[in-house]
Amino acid sequence: MGYMRHNAIVVTGDGYEGAQIKLNKVYEQAKEIFGDLVSNMIDGKTNGIRSFFIAPDGSKEGWDVSDLYNSKREALATIIDSMSYEDGSNPIQFVDVGYDEDYVAEVDRTNKGIIEGI
């Protein structure tokens, strides 16, 4: 047995050209890391934003596959954080959302960190 806890990641890039160049780099690296768990790029309806999604790996907590994909999610977060500007702003935003078999959901990580109460 084991405890089923899913993690999904949504990544969005601002609409200006420099942001889209960075988003394309992140997207290509995500595909290298996660393979076919990465969606196609999706165009927003306005402001030129684009997003993609990384599906859960399907393993249970404590399994080797779960541990491997925890490391992969951390690697992607580091890549996204490396896209930030000197002032700390980042045209690439992401959220890693965890949700489980008991219908509990929480934000595990964003590139802005998790601020209590917001």
Secondary structure, DSSP 8 states (H G I E B T S, - for coil): ---BEEEEEEEEE-SSHHHHHHHHHHHHHHHHHHGGGB---EE-SSTT-EEEEE-----BTTSHHHHHHHHHHHHHHHHHHTT--TTS--SEEEEEEEEETTS-EEEEEETT---TT-
